[in-house]
């Protein structure tokens, strides 16, 4: 695998603007975020960074904001050190602990997922991943066939395995995520988790009982019909990666495709939508 460098953009920003800024940056290729008081750090592949696009998109939503930022090149070999420096475990109620291998286990959780994040999205720190993990606590995975679209670190697919799924497929278009999800599956000793690189065209033949899709708005809109076609009758589709101002558009789009919305949860202005195929 070709190693790639990354760009870290540190933006001075009030705390109440973080969630909106992350939604904006995710749409233009930023993969990971670290929130600090008065500051947001955002990461993107060096090859994908376009400062003019950054300024243009930010000005659309924050027309009066002076975008004060610093831009730092992170060499590929330094990426893990950058994450390890501040990476903290994520606790989803008493249901699931998500931790890196360099942090100790903690008592009091029903389940644990170990992830070494590298640059892949999906550590549980972001509200969208937290919401899907929380939703998994209300679902029955035993003996189910599960698809994890945009799998990132593989955290959701790995959790599905630990919840009793008989077969789990994770798909991500990003080569780093593909490699990282495979490594994390091995780290968690889940053998029923297959990871593929690609987009919705890579979904294997057949149907799934549960589809988890924590991606971004544009992909969720474009790939609706593929997800529905691969969902069994009575199956569940869980969507996240949705900022609350896009919720109505996504909900209407999927209900127009024949799905019934059964649940909605929100955290820090990000939304999870649960659907059932009748």
Secondary structure in CASP SS format (residue, H / E / C, confidence):
PFRMAT SS
TARGET T0000
AUTHOR 0000-0000-0000
METHOD secondary structure of the structure
MODEL  1
X C 1.00
X C 1.00
X C 1.00
X C 1.00
X C 1.00
X E 1.00
X E 1.00
X E 1.00
X E 1.00
X E 1.00
X E 1.00
X E 1.00
X C 1.00
X C 1.00
X H 1.00
X H 1.00
X H 1.00
X H 1.00
X H 1.00
X H 1.00
X H 1.00
X H 1.00
X H 1.00
X H 1.00
X H 1.00
X H 1.00
X C 1.00
X C 1.00
X C 1.00
X C 1.00
X C 1.00
X E 1.00
X E 1.00
X E 1.00
X E 1.00
X E 1.00
X C 1.00
X C 1.00
X E 1.00
X E 1.00
X E 1.00
X E 1.00
X E 1.00
X E 1.00
X E 1.00
X H 1.00
X H 1.00
X H 1.00
X C 1.00
X C 1.00
X H 1.00
X H 1.00
X H 1.00
X H 1.00
X H 1.00
X H 1.00
X H 1.00
X H 1.00
X H 1.00
X H 1.00
X H 1.00
X C 1.00
X C 1.00
X C 1.00
X C 1.00
X C 1.00
X C 1.00
X C 1.00
X E 1.00
X E 1.00
X E 1.00
X E 1.00
X E 1.00
X E 1.00
X C 1.00
X H 1.00
X H 1.00
X H 1.00
X H 1.00
X H 1.00
X H 1.00
X H 1.00
X H 1.00
X H 1.00
X H 1.00
X H 1.00
X C 1.00
X C 1.00
X C 1.00
X E 1.00
X E 1.00
X E 1.00
X C 1.00
X C 1.00
X C 1.00
X E 1.00
X E 1.00
X E 1.00
X E 1.00
X C 1.00
X C 1.00
X C 1.00
X C 1.00
X C 1.00
X C 1.00
X C 1.00
X C 1.00
X C 1.00
X C 1.00
X C 1.00
X E 1.00
X E 1.00
X E 1.00
X E 1.00
X C 1.00
X C 1.00
X C 1.00
X C 1.00
X C 1.00
X C 1.00
X C 1.00
X C 1.00
X C 1.00
X C 1.00
X C 1.00
X C 1.00
X H 1.00
X H 1.00
X H 1.00
X H 1.00
X H 1.00
X H 1.00
X H 1.00
X H 1.00
X H 1.00
X H 1.00
X C 1.00
X C 1.00
X C 1.00
X C 1.00
X C 1.00
X C 1.00
X C 1.00
X C 1.00
X E 1.00
X E 1.00
X E 1.00
X E 1.00
X E 1.00
X C 1.00
X C 1.00
X C 1.00
X C 1.00
X C 1.00
X H 1.00
X H 1.00
X H 1.00
X H 1.00
X H 1.00
X H 1.00
X H 1.00
X H 1.00
X C 1.00
X C 1.00
X C 1.00
X C 1.00
X E 1.00
X E 1.00
X E 1.00
X E 1.00
X E 1.00
X E 1.00
X C 1.00
X C 1.00
X H 1.00
X H 1.00
X H 1.00
X H 1.00
X H 1.00
X H 1.00
X H 1.00
X H 1.00
X H 1.00
X H 1.00
X H 1.00
X H 1.00
X H 1.00
X C 1.00
X C 1.00
X C 1.00
X C 1.00
X C 1.00
X E 1.00
X E 1.00
X E 1.00
X E 1.00
X E 1.00
X C 1.00
X C 1.00
X H 1.00
X H 1.00
X H 1.00
X C 1.00
X C 1.00
X C 1.00
X C 1.00
X C 1.00
X E 1.00
X E 1.00
X E 1.00
X E 1.00
X E 1.00
X E 1.00
X E 1.00
X C 1.00
X C 1.00
X H 1.00
X H 1.00
X H 1.00
X H 1.00
X H 1.00
X H 1.00
X C 1.00
X H 1.00
X H 1.00
X H 1.00
X H 1.00
X H 1.00
X H 1.00
X C 1.00
X E 1.00
X E 1.00
X E 1.00
X E 1.00
X E 1.00
X E 1.00
X E 1.00
X E 1.00
X E 1.00
X E 1.00
X E 1.00
X E 1.00
X E 1.00
X H 1.00
X H 1.00
X H 1.00
X H 1.00
X H 1.00
X H 1.00
X H 1.00
X H 1.00
X H 1.00
X H 1.00
X H 1.00
X H 1.00
X H 1.00
X C 1.00
X C 1.00
X E 1.00
X E 1.00
X E 1.00
X E 1.00
X E 1.00
X E 1.00
X E 1.00
X E 1.00
X E 1.00
X C 1.00
X C 1.00
X E 1.00
X E 1.00
X E 1.00
X E 1.00
X E 1.00
X E 1.00
X E 1.00
X E 1.00
X C 1.00
END
